Amino acid sequence: MVATLCGIAFDLVLLVGTPVAYLAASFAIFNLPAGWMFGHRPLTGTSIGLFAGALLVTAFGIFRAMQGAQPVVPVRPKFAKTMLALGWAAGFLLAIADLSA
């Protein structure tokens, strides 16, 4: 019973957390370097670490999509690829909006 509940909780966290992680990473990939270039953000060790983590998360998603591997979350592969592409578009638009503010 406890193992089943733990499995369900893990699946739920994975199902909700993976798309959020991809969206946050795509935003960070665009926003952090743009902020550094235009002087909106200082270049610190924390921001470099955040950028490196975002780069790893996005590379993981892109490489899995290019290989045709099954998505990490239980969705159809075409849906996962579409959401990954939309996440990148949303990250780009949000980075532009953040820099213009």
MOPAC internal coordinates of N, CA, C and O (Angstrom, degrees):
PM7 1SCF
backbone

  N    0.0000 0     0.00 0     0.00 0    0    0    0
  C    1.4524 1     0.00 0     0.00 0    1    0    0
  C    1.5312 1   110.83 1     0.00 0    2    1    0
  O    1.2310 1   120.46 1   130.67 1    3    2    1
  N    1.3433 1   116.73 1   -49.33 1    3    2    1
  C    1.4636 1   120.26 1  -179.13 1    5    3    2
  C    1.5241 1   110.11 1   -66.24 1    6    5    3
  O    1.2310 1   120.36 1   140.53 1    7    6    5
  N    1.3371 1   116.92 1   -39.47 1    7    6    5
  C    1.4619 1   120.68 1   179.01 1    9    7    6
  C    1.5216 1   110.74 1   -63.52 1   10    9    7
  O    1.2310 1   120.21 1   141.68 1   11   10    9
  N    1.3250 1   117.20 1   -38.32 1   11   10    9
  C    1.4570 1   121.17 1   178.29 1   13   11   10
  C    1.5214 1   110.73 1   -65.40 1   14   13   11
  O    1.2310 1   120.24 1   136.33 1   15   14   13
  N    1.3245 1   117.15 1   -43.67 1   15   14   13
  C    1.4635 1   120.71 1   178.82 1   17   15   14
  C    1.5240 1   111.37 1   -64.76 1   18   17   15
  O    1.2310 1   120.85 1   141.17 1   19   18   17
  N    1.3343 1   115.97 1   -38.83 1   19   18   17
  C    1.4704 1   119.20 1   177.57 1   21   19   18
  C    1.5201 1   110.77 1   -65.37 1   22   21   19
  O    1.2310 1   120.42 1   140.77 1   23   22   21
  N    1.3194 1   116.81 1   -39.23 1   23   22   21
  C    1.4672 1   121.08 1   177.77 1   25   23   22
  C    1.5140 1   111.93 1   -64.42 1   26   25   23
  O    1.2310 1   120.70 1   137.66 1   27   26   25
  N    1.3174 1   116.27 1   -42.34 1   27   26   25
  C    1.4667 1   120.53 1   177.98 1   29   27   26
  C    1.5228 1   110.45 1   -65.37 1   30   29   27
  O    1.2310 1   120.18 1   137.30 1   31   30   29
  N    1.3180 1   117.26 1   -42.70 1   31   30   29
  C    1.4620 1   120.85 1   179.15 1   33   31   30
  C    1.5219 1   110.52 1   -63.34 1   34   33   31
  O    1.2310 1   120.03 1   137.80 1   35   34   33
  N    1.3343 1   117.55 1   -42.20 1   35   34   33
  C    1.4613 1   120.96 1   178.44 1   37   35   34
  C    1.5289 1   110.88 1   -62.82 1   38   37   35
  O    1.2310 1   119.97 1   135.33 1   39   38   37
  N    1.3288 1   117.66 1   -44.67 1   39   38   37
  C    1.4582 1   121.44 1   178.57 1   41   39   38
  C    1.5249 1   111.36 1   -61.95 1   42   41   39
  O    1.2310 1   120.34 1   140.31 1   43   42   41
  N    1.3126 1   116.96 1   -39.69 1   43   42   41
  C    1.4591 1   121.01 1   179.53 1   45   43   42
  C    1.5280 1   111.29 1   -66.33 1   46   45   43
  O    1.2310 1   120.39 1   136.31 1   47   46   45
  N    1.3274 1   116.85 1   -43.69 1   47   46   45
  C    1.4731 1   120.62 1   177.55 1   49   47   46
  C    1.5238 1   110.08 1   -63.00 1   50   49   47
  O    1.2310 1   120.14 1   138.54 1   51   50   49
  N    1.3221 1   117.35 1   -41.46 1   51   50   49
  C    1.4545 1   121.99 1   178.85 1   53   51   50
  C    1.5258 1   110.98 1   -65.52 1   54   53   51
  O    1.2310 1   120.35 1   137.84 1   55   54   53
  N    1.3138 1   116.94 1   -42.16 1   55   54   53
  C    1.4624 1   121.69 1  -178.88 1   57   55   54
  C    1.5249 1   111.78 1   -65.21 1   58   57   55
  O    1.2310 1   120.07 1   140.41 1   59   58   57
  N    1.3176 1   117.47 1   -39.59 1   59   58   57
  C    1.4649 1   121.41 1  -178.93 1   61   59   58
  C    1.5331 1   111.13 1   -86.35 1   62   61   59
  O    1.2310 1   120.31 1   140.67 1   63   62   61
  N    1.3139 1   117.02 1   -39.33 1   63   62   61
  C    1.4563 1   120.98 1  -173.41 1   65   63   62
  C    1.5122 1   115.22 1   -74.36 1   66   65   63
  O    1.2310 1   119.98 1   146.52 1   67   66   65
  N    1.3355 1   117.64 1   -33.48 1   67   66   65
  C    1.4668 1   120.32 1  -177.27 1   69   67   66
  C    1.5253 1   112.31 1   -63.76 1   70   69   67
  O    1.2310 1   118.56 1   130.19 1   71   70   69
  N    1.3344 1   120.35 1   -49.81 1   71   70   69
  C    1.4617 1   118.51 1   177.93 1   73   71   70
  C    1.5275 1   113.03 1   -63.01 1   74   73   71
  O    1.2310 1   120.47 1   143.55 1   75   74   73
  N    1.3159 1   116.70 1   -36.45 1   75   74   73
  C    1.4682 1   119.66 1   178.22 1   77   75   74
  C    1.5249 1   110.38 1   -65.80 1   78   77   75
  O    1.2310 1   120.32 1   139.70 1   79   78   77
  N    1.3223 1   117.00 1   -40.30 1   79   78   77
  C    1.4682 1   120.64 1   178.03 1   81   79   78
  C    1.5222 1   111.04 1   -64.45 1   82   81   79
  O    1.2310 1   119.77 1   138.95 1   83   82   81
  N    1.3339 1   118.05 1   -41.05 1   83   82   81
  C    1.4623 1   121.04 1   177.75 1   85   83   82
  C    1.5284 1   111.24 1   -64.38 1   86   85   83
  O    1.2310 1   120.23 1   138.25 1   87   86   85
  N    1.3353 1   117.17 1   -41.75 1   87   86   85
  C    1.4700 1   120.22 1   178.95 1   89   87   86
  C    1.5259 1   111.71 1   -65.51 1   90   89   87
  O    1.2310 1   120.58 1   134.46 1   91   90   89
  N    1.3229 1   116.49 1   -45.54 1   91   90   89
  C    1.4631 1   120.07 1   179.49 1   93   91   90
  C    1.5176 1   110.99 1   -63.68 1   94   93   91
  O    1.2310 1   120.18 1   141.07 1   95   94   93
  N    1.3185 1   117.26 1   -38.93 1   95   94   93
  C    1.4619 1   120.63 1  -179.70 1   97   95   94
  C    1.5240 1   111.11 1   -68.36 1   98   97   95
  O    1.2310 1   119.94 1   138.88 1   99   98   97
  N    1.3231 1   117.71 1   -41.12 1   99   98   97
  C    1.4676 1   119.33 1   179.56 1  101   99   98
  C    1.5293 1   110.50 1   -66.02 1  102  101   99
  O    1.2310 1   120.08 1   143.92 1  103  102  101
  N    1.3239 1   117.45 1   -36.08 1  103  102  101
  C    1.4657 1   120.07 1   175.53 1  105  103  102
  C    1.5258 1   110.83 1   -65.03 1  106  105  103
  O    1.2310 1   120.31 1   135.73 1  107  106  105
  N    1.3215 1   117.02 1   -44.27 1  107  106  105
  C    1.4658 1   120.94 1  -178.91 1  109  107  106
  C    1.5249 1   111.82 1   -65.54 1  110  109  107
  O    1.2310 1   120.02 1   144.77 1  111  110  109
  N    1.3263 1   117.56 1   -35.23 1  111  110  109
  C    1.4654 1   121.21 1   179.40 1  113  111  110
  C    1.5206 1   110.54 1   -60.52 1  114  113  111
  O    1.2310 1   119.93 1   140.77 1  115  114  113
  N    1.3160 1   117.74 1   -39.23 1  115  114  113
  C    1.4607 1   120.96 1   179.50 1  117  115  114
  C    1.5212 1   112.57 1   -85.69 1  118  117  115
  O    1.2310 1   120.46 1   137.51 1  119  118  117
  N    1.3207 1   116.73 1   -42.49 1  119  118  117
  C    1.4565 1   121.10 1  -169.85 1  121  119  118
  C    1.5219 1   113.87 1   -74.68 1  122  121  119
  O    1.2310 1   119.48 1   137.22 1  123  122  121
  N    1.3105 1   118.59 1   -42.78 1  123  122  121
  C    1.4576 1   120.31 1  -176.55 1  125  123  122
  C    1.5313 1   112.96 1   -63.87 1  126  125  123
  O    1.2310 1   118.89 1   128.34 1  127  126  125
  N    1.3360 1   119.72 1   -51.66 1  127  126  125
  C    1.4691 1   117.99 1   178.88 1  129  127  126
  C    1.5293 1   112.97 1   -63.60 1  130  129  127
  O    1.2310 1   120.54 1   143.54 1  131  130  129
  N    1.3330 1   116.57 1   -36.46 1  131  130  129
  C    1.4683 1   118.88 1   178.19 1  133  131  130
  C    1.5268 1   110.47 1   -65.49 1  134  133  131
  O    1.2310 1   120.28 1   140.03 1  135  134  133
  N    1.3193 1   117.07 1   -39.97 1  135  134  133
  C    1.4615 1   120.39 1   177.09 1  137  135  134
  C    1.5150 1   112.37 1   -64.36 1  138  137  135
  O    1.2310 1   120.68 1   142.95 1  139  138  137
  N    1.3344 1   116.30 1   -37.05 1  139  138  137
  C    1.4643 1   119.67 1   177.44 1  141  139  138
  C    1.5209 1   110.85 1   -68.09 1  142  141  139
  O    1.2310 1   120.30 1   137.88 1  143  142  141
  N    1.3294 1   117.04 1   -42.12 1  143  142  141
  C    1.4697 1   120.52 1  -177.17 1  145  143  142
  C    1.5184 1   112.01 1   -66.72 1  146  145  143
  O    1.2310 1   120.29 1   140.32 1  147  146  145
  N    1.3184 1   117.04 1   -39.68 1  147  146  145
  C    1.4581 1   120.65 1  -175.40 1  149  147  146
  C    1.5241 1   113.01 1   -95.95 1  150  149  147
  O    1.2310 1   119.90 1  -173.28 1  151  150  149
  N    1.3188 1   117.80 1     6.72 1  151  150  149
  C    1.4530 1   121.83 1   174.47 1  153  151  150
  C    1.5135 1   115.56 1    76.39 1  154  153  151
  O    1.2310 1   119.84 1  -163.15 1  155  154  153
  N    1.3138 1   117.91 1    16.85 1  155  154  153
  C    1.4673 1   120.45 1   178.83 1  157  155  154
  C    1.5252 1   112.04 1   -79.68 1  158  157  155
  O    1.2310 1   120.68 1   155.35 1  159  158  157
  N    1.3453 1   116.30 1   -24.65 1  159  158  157
  C    1.4582 1   122.16 1  -177.86 1  161  159  158
  C    1.5162 1   109.87 1  -135.75 1  162  161  159
  O    1.2310 1   120.37 1   -39.05 1  163  162  161
  N    1.3168 1   116.91 1   140.95 1  163  162  161
  C    1.4704 1   118.13 1   175.56 1  165  163  162
  C    1.5305 1   110.47 1   -76.59 1  166  165  163
  O    1.2310 1   121.40 1   -28.46 1  167  166  165
  N    1.3058 1   114.94 1   151.54 1  167  166  165
  C    1.4614 1   121.38 1   177.27 1  169  167  166
  C    1.5199 1   107.96 1   -86.80 1  170  169  167
  O    1.2310 1   120.93 1   -76.71 1  171  170  169
  N    1.3479 1   115.83 1   103.29 1  171  170  169
  C    1.4601 1   121.35 1  -178.29 1  173  171  170
  C    1.5272 1   109.50 1  -118.89 1  174  173  171
  O    1.2310 1   121.06 1   -10.66 1  175  174  173
  N    1.3072 1   115.57 1   169.34 1  175  174  173
  C    1.4604 1   119.92 1   176.85 1  177  175  174
  C    1.5096 1   112.47 1   -62.85 1  178  177  175
  O    1.2310 1   120.49 1   143.50 1  179  178  177
  N    1.3218 1   116.66 1   -36.50 1  179  178  177
  C    1.4604 1   120.58 1   179.02 1  181  179  178
  C    1.5203 1   111.16 1   -65.87 1  182  181  179
  O    1.2310 1   120.62 1   136.85 1  183  182  181
  N    1.3251 1   116.42 1   -43.15 1  183  182  181
  C    1.4645 1   118.80 1  -179.36 1  185  183  182
  C    1.5265 1   111.01 1   -69.22 1  186  185  183
  O    1.2310 1   119.88 1   146.09 1  187  186  185
  N    1.3210 1   117.83 1   -33.91 1  187  186  185
  C    1.4710 1   119.98 1   175.93 1  189  187  186
  C    1.5269 1   109.85 1   -67.01 1  190  189  187
  O    1.2310 1   120.04 1   139.12 1  191  190  189
  N    1.3275 1   117.54 1   -40.88 1  191  190  189
  C    1.4610 1   121.00 1   176.58 1  193  191  190
  C    1.5163 1   112.08 1   -63.53 1  194  193  191
  O    1.2310 1   120.45 1   139.67 1  195  194  193
  N    1.3250 1   116.74 1   -40.33 1  195  194  193
  C    1.4586 1   121.16 1   177.29 1  197  195  194
  C    1.5264 1   110.59 1   -63.13 1  198  197  195
  O    1.2310 1   120.97 1   137.53 1  199  198  197
  N    1.3244 1   115.75 1   -42.47 1  199  198  197
  C    1.4574 1   119.94 1   178.33 1  201  199  198
  C    1.5248 1   110.96 1   -63.99 1  202  201  199
  O    1.2310 1   120.07 1   137.55 1  203  202  201
  N    1.3361 1   117.47 1   -42.45 1  203  202  201
  C    1.4656 1   120.93 1   178.90 1  205  203  202
  C    1.5312 1   111.19 1   -63.17 1  206  205  203
  O    1.2310 1   120.10 1   138.87 1  207  206  205
  N    1.3201 1   117.41 1   -41.13 1  207  206  205
  C    1.4636 1   120.78 1   176.98 1  209  207  206
  C    1.5176 1   111.81 1   -64.29 1  210  209  207
  O    1.2310 1   120.63 1   137.86 1  211  210  209
  N    1.3289 1   116.39 1   -42.14 1  211  210  209
  C    1.4634 1   120.48 1   178.21 1  213  211  210
  C    1.5250 1   110.65 1   -64.22 1  214  213  211
  O    1.2310 1   120.95 1   141.81 1  215  214  213
  N    1.3129 1   115.79 1   -38.19 1  215  214  213
  C    1.4636 1   120.39 1   178.09 1  217  215  214
  C    1.5276 1   111.08 1   -63.79 1  218  217  215
  O    1.2310 1   120.27 1   139.43 1  219  218  217
  N    1.3267 1   117.10 1   -40.57 1  219  218  217
  C    1.4721 1   120.53 1   178.18 1  221  219  218
  C    1.5267 1   111.83 1   -65.39 1  222  221  219
  O    1.2310 1   120.59 1   136.94 1  223  222  221
  N    1.3326 1   116.49 1   -43.06 1  223  222  221
  C    1.4672 1   120.07 1  -179.39 1  225  223  222
  C    1.5252 1   110.55 1   -64.23 1  226  225  223
  O    1.2310 1   119.97 1   135.02 1  227  226  225
  N    1.3288 1   117.65 1   -44.98 1  227  226  225
  C    1.4594 1   119.67 1  -179.19 1  229  227  226
  C    1.5243 1   111.38 1   -69.84 1  230  229  227
  O    1.2310 1   120.19 1   142.23 1  231  230  229
  N    1.3293 1   117.24 1   -37.77 1  231  230  229
  C    1.4658 1   119.71 1   177.81 1  233  231  230
  C    1.5272 1   110.32 1   -62.94 1  234  233  231
  O    1.2310 1   120.44 1   139.94 1  235  234  233
  N    1.3302 1   116.77 1   -40.06 1  235  234  233
  C    1.4660 1   121.26 1   177.68 1  237  235  234
  C    1.5260 1   110.22 1   -59.07 1  238  237  235
  O    1.2310 1   120.27 1   132.58 1  239  238  237
  N    1.3164 1   117.08 1   -47.42 1  239  238  237
  C    1.4641 1   120.91 1  -179.44 1  241  239  238
  C    1.5179 1   112.55 1   -65.97 1  242  241  239
  O    1.2310 1   120.48 1   137.61 1  243  242  241
  N    1.3254 1   116.69 1   -42.39 1  243  242  241
  C    1.4696 1   120.18 1  -178.54 1  245  243  242
  C    1.5254 1   110.97 1   -68.42 1  246  245  243
  O    1.2310 1   120.05 1   135.33 1  247  246  245
  N    1.3280 1   117.50 1   -44.67 1  247  246  245
  C    1.4624 1   120.06 1  -179.53 1  249  247  246
  C    1.5281 1   111.61 1   -63.66 1  250  249  247
  O    1.2310 1   120.42 1   140.52 1  251  250  249
  N    1.3191 1   116.80 1   -39.48 1  251  250  249
  C    1.4656 1   119.13 1   177.86 1  253  251  250
  C    1.5253 1   110.31 1   -65.79 1  254  253  251
  O    1.2310 1   120.14 1   141.19 1  255  254  253
  N    1.3401 1   117.33 1   -38.81 1  255  254  253
  C    1.4651 1   120.28 1   179.10 1  257  255  254
  C    1.5265 1   110.58 1   -67.14 1  258  257  255
  O    1.2310 1   120.12 1   140.59 1  259  258  257
  N    1.3302 1   117.38 1   -39.41 1  259  258  257
  C    1.4627 1   120.69 1  -179.98 1  261  259  258
  C    1.5287 1   112.00 1   -68.22 1  262  261  259
  O    1.2310 1   120.34 1   147.25 1  263  262  261
  N    1.3147 1   116.96 1   -32.75 1  263  262  261
  C    1.4632 1   121.08 1   179.46 1  265  263  262
  C    1.5205 1   112.68 1   -79.31 1  266  265  263
  O    1.2310 1   120.44 1   167.79 1  267  266  265
  N    1.3134 1   116.76 1   -12.21 1  267  266  265
  C    1.4556 1   120.56 1  -177.35 1  269  267  266
  C    1.5205 1   112.64 1    75.42 1  270  269  267
  O    1.2310 1   120.53 1  -158.87 1  271  270  269
  N    1.3326 1   116.59 1    21.13 1  271  270  269
  C    1.4627 1   121.25 1  -179.79 1  273  271  270
  C    1.5245 1   110.00 1   -70.84 1  274  273  271
  O    1.2310 1   121.41 1   -23.70 1  275  274  273
  N    1.3063 1   114.91 1   156.30 1  275  274  273
  C    1.4612 1   119.98 1   176.08 1  277  275  274
  C    1.5235 1   109.21 1   -64.23 1  278  277  275
  O    1.2310 1   119.74 1   -37.15 1  279  278  277
  N    1.3322 1   118.10 1   142.85 1  279  278  277
  C    1.4667 1   120.55 1   177.64 1  281  279  278
  C    1.5284 1   111.37 1   -61.68 1  282  281  279
  O    1.2310 1   121.19 1   -23.28 1  283  282  281
  N    1.3204 1   115.34 1   156.72 1  283  282  281
  C    1.4543 1   120.99 1   178.57 1  285  283  282
  C    1.5236 1   110.01 1   -67.91 1  286  285  283
  O    1.2310 1   120.67 1   141.26 1  287  286  285
  N    1.3037 1   116.31 1   -38.74 1  287  286  285
  C    1.4624 1   120.74 1   179.10 1  289  287  286
  C    1.5290 1   108.97 1   -92.36 1  290  289  287
  O    1.2310 1   119.80 1   -22.97 1  291  290  289
  N    1.3154 1   117.98 1   157.03 1  291  290  289
  C    1.4725 1   120.42 1  -175.85 1  293  291  290
  C    1.5345 1   112.83 1   -78.27 1  294  293  291
  O    1.2310 1   120.83 1  -107.13 1  295  294  293
  N    1.3300 1   116.02 1    72.87 1  295  294  293
  C    1.4637 1   122.24 1   175.54 1  297  295  294
  C    1.5276 1   107.90 1  -131.99 1  298  297  295
  O    1.2310 1   120.55 1    -9.95 1  299  298  297
  N    1.2961 1   116.55 1   170.05 1  299  298  297
  C    1.4624 1   120.41 1   178.63 1  301  299  298
  C    1.5320 1   109.65 1   -72.08 1  302  301  299
  O    1.2310 1   119.75 1   -34.35 1  303  302  301
  N    1.3317 1   118.09 1   145.65 1  303  302  301
  C    1.4749 1   121.24 1  -178.94 1  305  303  302
  C    1.5285 1   113.36 1   -58.28 1  306  305  303
  O    1.2310 1   119.78 1   140.44 1  307  306  305
  N    1.3153 1   118.03 1   -39.56 1  307  306  305
  C    1.4669 1   120.25 1  -179.73 1  309  307  306
  C    1.5324 1   110.54 1   -65.01 1  310  309  307
  O    1.2310 1   120.36 1   139.93 1  311  310  309
  N    1.3215 1   116.92 1   -40.07 1  311  310  309
  C    1.4609 1   120.96 1   177.16 1  313  311  310
  C    1.5210 1   110.56 1   -63.58 1  314  313  311
  O    1.2310 1   120.27 1   137.48 1  315  314  313
  N    1.3374 1   117.08 1   -42.52 1  315  314  313
  C    1.4643 1   120.78 1   180.00 1  317  315  314
  C    1.5280 1   111.02 1   -63.21 1  318  317  315
  O    1.2310 1   119.98 1   137.82 1  319  318  317
  N    1.3321 1   117.65 1   -42.18 1  319  318  317
  C    1.4678 1   120.99 1   178.64 1  321  319  318
  C    1.5259 1   111.14 1   -65.40 1  322  321  319
  O    1.2310 1   120.53 1   139.84 1  323  322  321
  N    1.3250 1   116.60 1   -40.16 1  323  322  321
  C    1.4640 1   120.40 1   178.20 1  325  323  322
  C    1.5245 1   110.73 1   -64.28 1  326  325  323
  O    1.2310 1   120.22 1   136.28 1  327  326  325
  N    1.3031 1   117.19 1   -43.72 1  327  326  325
  C    1.4649 1   120.81 1   179.20 1  329  327  326
  C    1.5259 1   111.42 1   -65.78 1  330  329  327
  O    1.2310 1   119.98 1   144.09 1  331  330  329
  N    1.3209 1   117.64 1   -35.91 1  331  330  329
  C    1.4640 1   120.93 1   176.89 1  333  331  330
  C    1.5238 1   110.22 1   -63.84 1  334  333  331
  O    1.2310 1   120.40 1   135.36 1  335  334  333
  N    1.3302 1   116.84 1   -44.64 1  335  334  333
  C    1.4663 1   120.74 1   178.90 1  337  335  334
  C    1.5290 1   110.98 1   -65.85 1  338  337  335
  O    1.2310 1   120.09 1   137.52 1  339  338  337
  N    1.3156 1   117.42 1   -42.48 1  339  338  337
  C    1.4678 1   120.35 1   177.70 1  341  339  338
  C    1.5251 1   111.36 1   -65.17 1  342  341  339
  O    1.2310 1   120.33 1   145.70 1  343  342  341
  N    1.3200 1   116.98 1   -34.30 1  343  342  341
  C    1.4627 1   120.87 1   175.86 1  345  343  342
  C    1.5118 1   111.81 1   -62.64 1  346  345  343
  O    1.2310 1   120.75 1   138.52 1  347  346  345
  N    1.3225 1   116.18 1   -41.48 1  347  346  345
  C    1.4671 1   119.54 1   177.11 1  349  347  346
  C    1.5289 1   110.93 1   -65.18 1  350  349  347
  O    1.2310 1   120.11 1   138.02 1  351  350  349
  N    1.3294 1   117.40 1   -41.98 1  351  350  349
  C    1.4655 1   120.33 1   178.22 1  353  351  350
  C    1.5282 1   110.40 1   -63.69 1  354  353  351
  O    1.2310 1   120.26 1   136.24 1  355  354  353
  N    1.3201 1   117.11 1   -43.76 1  355  354  353
  C    1.4682 1   120.97 1   178.96 1  357  355  354
  C    1.5236 1   110.74 1   -65.10 1  358  357  355
  O    1.2310 1   119.96 1   139.16 1  359  358  357
  N    1.3260 1   117.68 1   -40.84 1  359  358  357
  C    1.4620 1   120.93 1   177.74 1  361  359  358
  C    1.5158 1   111.97 1   -61.41 1  362  361  359
  O    1.2310 1   120.69 1   138.77 1  363  362  361
  N    1.3340 1   116.29 1   -41.23 1  363  362  361
  C    1.4580 1   120.71 1   178.36 1  365  363  362
  C    1.5219 1   111.54 1   -64.14 1  366  365  363
  O    1.2310 1   120.51 1   133.82 1  367  366  365
  N    1.3318 1   116.64 1   -46.18 1  367  366  365
  C    1.4658 1   120.63 1  -179.20 1  369  367  366
  C    1.5428 1   110.97 1   -66.55 1  370  369  367
  O    1.2310 1   120.23 1   140.33 1  371  370  369
  N    1.3154 1   117.17 1   -39.67 1  371  370  369
  C    1.4607 1   119.84 1   178.72 1  373  371  370
  C    1.5336 1   111.72 1   -68.09 1  374  373  371
  O    1.2310 1   120.20 1   145.28 1  375  374  373
  N    1.3188 1   117.23 1   -34.72 1  375  374  373
  C    1.4654 1   120.18 1   176.68 1  377  375  374
  C    1.5296 1   110.68 1   -65.60 1  378  377  375
  O    1.2310 1   120.47 1   138.77 1  379  378  377
  N    1.3240 1   116.71 1   -41.23 1  379  378  377
  C    1.4673 1   120.87 1   176.95 1  381  379  378
  C    1.5224 1   109.44 1   -62.48 1  382  381  379
  O    1.2310 1   120.31 1   135.22 1  383  382  381
  N    1.3290 1   117.01 1   -44.78 1  383  382  381
  C    1.4634 1   120.23 1   179.35 1  385  383  382
  C    1.5179 1   111.61 1   -63.55 1  386  385  383
  O    1.2310 1   120.21 1   141.83 1  387  386  385
  N    1.3233 1   117.20 1   -38.17 1  387  386  385
  C    1.4605 1   120.64 1   179.30 1  389  387  386
  C    1.5279 1   111.19 1   -66.75 1  390  389  387
  O    1.2310 1   120.15 1   140.14 1  391  390  389
  N    1.3096 1   117.33 1   -39.86 1  391  390  389
  C    1.4648 1   120.30 1   179.90 1  393  391  390
  C    1.5226 1   112.44 1   -71.67 1  394  393  391
  O    1.2310 1   120.34 1   150.51 1  395  394  393
  N    1.3144 1   116.95 1   -29.49 1  395  394  393
  C    1.4535 1   118.84 1  -179.26 1  397  395  394
  C    1.5285 1   112.79 1   -78.78 1  398  397  395
  O    1.2310 1   120.52 1   164.99 1  399  398  397
  N    1.3160 1   116.62 1   -15.01 1  399  398  397
  C    1.4690 1   119.51 1  -178.74 1  401  399  398
  C    1.5143 1   112.05 1   -78.40 1  402  401  399
  O    1.2310 1   120.10 1   180.00 1  403  402  401

